[in-house]
Amino acid sequence: MTKSILIVAAERGLGLGLAEQFFIRGWNVVGTARSDADLTDLRQVGKSDLARLSLATIDVTAADEIDPFLESLGDRRFDVIYLNAGIYGPLHQSAVHATPADVTEIMMTNTFGPIRLAHHLLDHLVAPGGTVAFMSSHRGSIAINVEGGLELYRASKVALNMLARGIWATNRERDLTVLSIHPGWVRTAMGTLDGTVEPEIELEPSVRGVAAVVERHMGSGQNLYRDYQDQPIEW
Ligand SMILES: NC(=O)c1ccc[n+]([C@@H]2O[C@H](COP(=O)([O-])OP(=O)(O)OC[C@H]3O[C@@H](n4cnc5c(N)ncnc54)[C@H](OP(=O)(O)O)[C@@H]3O)[C@@H](O)[C@H]2O)c1
């Protein structure tokens, strides 16, 4: 049977690359974007088989968009739900200089918004054996943080990893798989800080690797923290 994935934030960057990867691999793909987004590139992904790509609208920080979004999904169920939305936050990245607005924006976008949405989406997973994947980062590892810095972004991703673990732990009866995946340091708007720094890898090898990690571990019932090459990352 054709597998299906819901990718939250799929109209540019890693989300768009993932939509394309899963589409190429024969999956049915539902990709979301915010209501004012340019959907041209995402629509292109489905041009060879329009029936396998659908679009939906959600801003992960907007609680009032959750019900209409869930309604738009109808009774669709997904093998994998991939929460990809994220921001870098203010360039200073400093816990000392962060304003309450800075903290709210990054924590709602990178952590509480995706986690809240994942909770609401659990009934849209195949059962048993559904998989929730989060776009984490190696910056979310406490164990490998020996250089400090990037305080706001790190805080948002370490909290994302913790709350992802919580979803897994409190839904054991569903035989849920929860993956926290580091895509590498990738050429996207975020990865280049809008073209000002040079990343480590291009988009294609990253999303190809991430898709392979998902396919390898989906339905395993585990909670894993892996990079795009399937290397375990210490929590
Ligand atoms: N690039 C890297 O090197 C790297 C490394 C590790 C982890 N990551 C993670 O990968 C994910 C994607 O990043 P990227 O590199 O592809 O960055 P990007 O090109 O800047 O894309 C960010 C995506 O998140 C969406 N988004 C932002 N705020 C949102 C909100 N409130 N609601 C819904 N969608 C929202 C954006 O939608 P709009 O177009 O509407 O803004 C866009 O689709 C992020 O979670 C990021 O932390 C990236």
The ligand as a MOL file (V3000), in Angstrom:
LIG
                    3D

  0  0  0     0  0            999 V3000
M  V30 BEGIN CTAB
M  V30 COUNTS 48 52 0 0 0
M  V30 BEGIN ATOM
M  V30 1 N 19.3050 24.4120 7.7690 0
M  V30 2 C 19.9900 23.8340 8.7460 0
M  V30 3 O 21.2360 23.7750 8.7330 0
M  V30 4 C 19.2730 23.1960 9.9000 0
M  V30 5 C 20.0370 22.4680 10.8310 0
M  V30 6 C 19.3760 21.8300 11.8900 0
M  V30 7 C 18.0150 21.9370 12.0000 0
M  V30 8 N 17.3010 22.6790 11.0980 0 CHG=1
M  V30 9 C 15.8450 22.7470 11.2930 0
M  V30 10 O 15.1840 22.4170 10.0810 0
M  V30 11 C 13.8840 23.0310 10.0510 0
M  V30 12 C 13.6900 23.7220 8.7060 0
M  V30 13 O 14.6950 24.7120 8.5970 0
M  V30 14 P 15.2620 25.2340 7.1890 0
M  V30 15 O 16.7290 25.1750 7.2800 0
M  V30 16 O 14.5490 24.5890 6.0710 0 CHG=-1
M  V30 17 O 14.8560 26.7650 7.3180 0
M  V30 18 P 14.0220 27.7400 6.3590 0
M  V30 19 O 14.4300 27.5800 4.9500 0
M  V30 20 O 14.1550 29.0740 7.0160 0
M  V30 21 O 12.5050 27.1840 6.4900 0
M  V30 22 C 11.8100 27.2890 7.6870 0
M  V30 23 C 10.4460 26.7020 7.4810 0
M  V30 24 O 9.7090 26.7970 8.7300 0
M  V30 25 C 8.4840 27.4600 8.4490 0
M  V30 26 N 7.9680 28.2000 9.5890 0
M  V30 27 C 8.5840 29.1760 10.3060 0
M  V30 28 N 7.7400 29.6340 11.2550 0
M  V30 29 C 6.5830 28.9420 11.1100 0
M  V30 30 C 5.3330 28.9440 11.7830 0
M  V30 31 N 5.0800 29.7850 12.8010 0
M  V30 32 N 4.3680 28.0750 11.3720 0
M  V30 33 C 4.5860 27.2300 10.3390 0
M  V30 34 N 5.7330 27.1940 9.6510 0
M  V30 35 C 6.7230 28.0270 10.0400 0
M  V30 36 C 8.8050 28.3890 7.2920 0
M  V30 37 O 7.6060 28.8420 6.7030 0
M  V30 38 P 7.4960 30.3600 6.0890 0
M  V30 39 O 8.0030 30.2510 4.6760 0
M  V30 40 O 6.0470 30.6790 6.2050 0
M  V30 41 O 8.3570 31.2500 6.9600 0
M  V30 42 C 9.6260 27.4520 6.4160 0
M  V30 43 O 8.7900 26.5530 5.7390 0
M  V30 44 C 13.8420 23.9710 11.2580 0
M  V30 45 O 13.1240 23.3410 12.3080 0
M  V30 46 C 15.3110 24.1180 11.6330 0
M  V30 47 O 15.4850 24.4350 12.9980 0
M  V30 48 C 17.8950 23.3120 10.0560 0
M  V30 END ATOM
M  V30 BEGIN BOND
M  V30 1 1 1 2
M  V30 2 2 2 3
M  V30 3 1 2 4
M  V30 4 1 4 5
M  V30 5 2 4 48
M  V30 6 2 5 6
M  V30 7 1 6 7
M  V30 8 2 7 8
M  V30 9 1 8 9
M  V30 10 1 8 48
M  V30 11 1 9 10
M  V30 12 1 9 46
M  V30 13 1 10 11
M  V30 14 1 11 12
M  V30 15 1 11 44
M  V30 16 1 12 13
M  V30 17 1 13 14
M  V30 18 2 14 15
M  V30 19 1 14 16
M  V30 20 1 14 17
M  V30 21 1 17 18
M  V30 22 2 18 19
M  V30 23 1 18 20
M  V30 24 1 18 21
M  V30 25 1 21 22
M  V30 26 1 22 23
M  V30 27 1 23 24
M  V30 28 1 23 42
M  V30 29 1 24 25
M  V30 30 1 25 26
M  V30 31 1 25 36
M  V30 32 1 26 27
M  V30 33 1 26 35
M  V30 34 2 27 28
M  V30 35 1 28 29
M  V30 36 1 29 30
M  V30 37 2 29 35
M  V30 38 1 30 31
M  V30 39 2 30 32
M  V30 40 1 32 33
M  V30 41 2 33 34
M  V30 42 1 34 35
M  V30 43 1 36 37
M  V30 44 1 36 42
M  V30 45 1 37 38
M  V30 46 2 38 39
M  V30 47 1 38 40
M  V30 48 1 38 41
M  V30 49 1 42 43
M  V30 50 1 44 45
M  V30 51 1 44 46
M  V30 52 1 46 47
M  V30 END BOND
M  V30 END CTAB
M  END
